């Protein structure tokens, strides 16, 4: 299957966007001072659930971005 240039760039941009957003979120999660993420220094369920969401999003962002990158490389080799 061949991806169009537009779709390939979109997938690659989505992968990069996912990493930027979730890295920022994890940094903020670790620095949380509201008491949601940590209770007397111990991680809470809120922390673990959101860390899991972030890790899954990292994986999906990487997979989607890699598909977009492969699509762009395939278009370059076909030219």
ABEGO torsion letter per residue (X at the ends): XBBBAAAAAAAAAAAAAAAAAAAAAAAAAAABAAGAABBGGBBBAAAAAAAAAAAAAAAAAAAAAAAAAAAAAAAAAAX
